[in-house]
Amino acid sequence: MLKLGIIGAGFSGLSLAILLKDLMEVTLFEKGHRPSGRILSFDSDTCSFDLGAQYFTARTKVFQDFIRPLVDLGTIKRWNAKHVRIQNGVLIERKNWMDDEPRYVGCPRMNCVAEYLSQDLNIQTSSSISSLNKLDKWQLLEENGTIHGGFDWVVSTLPAPSAKNLLPESFKYHSTLSSVPMRPCFSLMLGFENDRCIEFEAAHVLNAEISWIAVNSHKPERKGLYTLMVHSSMEFAEKYKAVSKSEIIQHMIHETSQVLGQDLNSAAFKDLYKWQYANNAQKENTPILIDSDLQLAACGDWCLGGRVEGAFTSAWNLSNSIQEILYGTINEQTK
Ligand SMILES: Cc1cc2nc3c(=O)[nH]c(=O)nc-3n(C[C@H](O)[C@H](O)[C@H](O)COP(=O)(O)OP(=O)(O)OC[C@H]3O[C@@H](n4cnc5c(N)ncnc54)[C@H](O)[C@@H]3O)c2cc1C
């Protein structure tokens, strides 16, 4: 069997591995302690938060089919949130997601989705790949000096700016990677001893320094304190990325208190997570980045709009292209 090395075990890396594991011998390399990437969750003794993806849609049939086993098991549930849009401090739209297209969340945390997808995959965690080297086959070199060799194919599923730094300039689509800027974001975690009186469970906030407020503890199956997850705007995170965590926490609490019209300083739990590459600056629609001469490819959410469903679809498209090339090769050989 041909050997495939996938760098990154977020949603796109895990999806690609599942889609190709019966055709190739797949190994994933993930720099974190566990797979998840930006579907990351955090648990303290008292509360839990989804730090990255808050929910996801499944608009295509292939993605609906892919997640069906998780839905059947209850690892993914619909989040029927009361949703609002707030613009310039004014509530401009109110919806109940129960009556709208399904928004899904992992249960009891978002990263349970990654835990489920990781079953039966060969994943090397705490493995940060720092360079690639092609002899007759690909070698992947870890930061700590470990070398993993013998790969026929390698796929990067890293955010575009990281992929640009990692992949060799000889990669056919190297310049495409440079043309996809990704922006930072801050995730503010607030936990309260008592429930708050807030008339919605999810809010997109427009034209403000914060962009999203969720009552995290109102998602299905969440336990512990009443929690709010607040995301900064990308512009705010860009401007204040070098500022200390404590200052950002104070500022974001102030901004959120303004939007909600209530003082949130009494939160019993406050913490902040800084994302360097949270999302695409623009909503790209990048072609499939596959270099069949080098047997090197890249995919990720940034190819298709920067969401969980885009991460899956980019992996799906790439998996189909690799299969086409492999079957083509087999056909050539059997001619
Ligand atoms: C704050 C925030 C809010 C979001 N909200 C939503 C939302 O509500 N709905 C939605 O659909 N999407 C949302 N998203 C986007 C969603 O999380 C992503 O689209 C999706 O998770 C991306 O998956 P991916 O596999 O393409 O990339 P990633 O999840 O980034 O996976 C890349 C993986 O590569 C690993 N890695 C990086 N460098 C190396 C290296 N050198 N060696 C080995 N491994 C490496 C990383 O640790 C990571 O696990 C949000 C993202 C953020 C950050």
The ligand as a Gaussian input file, in Angstrom:
#p B3LYP/6-31G(d) Opt

LIG

0 1
 C      -12.489000      31.475000      17.186000
 C      -12.992000      30.618000      16.068000
 C      -14.354000      30.499000      15.826000
 C      -14.841000      29.683000      14.800000
 N      -16.183000      29.536000      14.630000
 C      -16.638000      28.669000      13.701000
 C      -18.016000      28.368000      13.615000
 O      -18.829000      28.828000      14.433000
 N      -18.443000      27.520000      12.637000
 C      -17.561000      26.914000      11.769000
 O      -17.997000      26.128000      10.917000
 N      -16.235000      27.167000      11.852000
 C      -15.769000      28.011000      12.802000
 N      -14.427000      28.249000      12.910000
 C      -13.529000      27.685000      11.912000
 C      -13.272000      26.182000      12.143000
 O      -12.816000      25.975000      13.437000
 C      -12.250000      25.751000      11.119000
 O      -12.779000      26.012000       9.836000
 C      -11.860000      24.270000      11.137000
 O      -11.804000      23.777000      12.444000
 C      -10.517000      24.169000      10.426000
 O      -10.086000      22.833000      10.357000
 P       -8.717000      22.505000       9.582000
 O       -8.468000      21.072000       9.801000
 O       -8.783000      23.005000       8.191000
 O       -7.596000      23.395000      10.313000
 P       -7.074000      23.284000      11.844000
 O       -8.200000      22.942000      12.732000
 O       -6.336000      24.560000      12.102000
 O       -6.068000      22.072000      11.792000
 C       -4.702000      22.200000      11.526000
 C       -3.951000      21.306000      12.512000
 O       -2.563000      21.339000      12.196000
 C       -1.813000      21.324000      13.401000
 N       -0.493000      21.847000      13.096000
 C       -0.128000      23.134000      12.833000
 N        1.178000      23.198000      12.568000
 C        1.675000      21.944000      12.637000
 C        2.958000      21.370000      12.437000
 N        4.022000      22.112000      12.080000
 N        3.111000      20.023000      12.599000
 C        2.044000      19.242000      12.938000
 N        0.794000      19.737000      13.139000
 C        0.613000      21.072000      12.982000
 C       -2.640000      22.204000      14.326000
 O       -2.301000      21.947000      15.687000
 C       -4.051000      21.786000      13.964000
 O       -4.504000      20.707000      14.777000
 C      -13.916000      29.008000      13.967000
 C      -12.535000      29.113000      14.224000
 C      -12.086000      29.887000      15.270000
 C      -10.612000      29.934000      15.558000

